[in-house]
């Protein structure tokens, strides 16, 4: 069974949200079999930055990325999160 790589863009509530702490919160809430592979930031406007996280997860996850989006959207300080891309990791 292969995994998929999900690129998720996380928009904070404000520019006061610490993106490093937000990354740690996301990582600690990931279900078993999910793995935070990489993180980046992307400027939005007026000093506000979005967090871009790369998460490896099982391909045959029921509901696809919906549960991942719900987990991230439920974290305090997150305005919303959106999936930018999903790609299959076949080795």
Secondary structure, DSSP 8 states (H G I E B T S, - for coil): --EEEEEEEEEESSTTS-HHHHHHHHHHH--TT-EEEEEEEEEEETTEEEEEEEEEEETT-TTTTHHHHHHHHTSTTEEEEEEEEEEEE--
